[in-house]
Amino acid sequence: MPSMRRSPRTTDTQDLTARLLSAGCHFAARRVLNLSEGGMLVAGGELDVGEMARFELIGPELRSVGVAQVAHRSPATTGLRFVQVDALAGRELRHMVDGRVRNDRLHATQFTSPEAYLR
């Protein structure tokens, strides 16, 4: 099976929202459920697979705009693949995701490592 590069993703996204605009339809701000440097999963399933949408990703550490394509959807969620992200925001996004992934891993090892119970 060929190896596919997958960007690390974080679910530490409670403070992030995304606004989507597709074919003139503006959707209310959506909760971001997970985020990677390559895309995001948002609450709500109004867009169709393959559809392109402009997005605005808003959080305390960044504000990013770009274009994304719907990679998958369900009635409750939409998976978006980033097609275009402005360069500065792309670096900020990568930095933020990397930091949150490191924190996710740190918290996970605190509860799975036998040494953690001995402290």
Buried (B, 14 or more C-beta within 10 A) or exposed (E): EEEEEEBBBBEBBEEBBBBBEBEEEEBEBBBBBBBBBBBBBBBBBBBEEEBBBBBBBBBEEBEBBBBBBBBEBEEEBBBBEBEEBEEEBBEBBBEBBBEBBEEBEEEEEEEEEEEEEEE
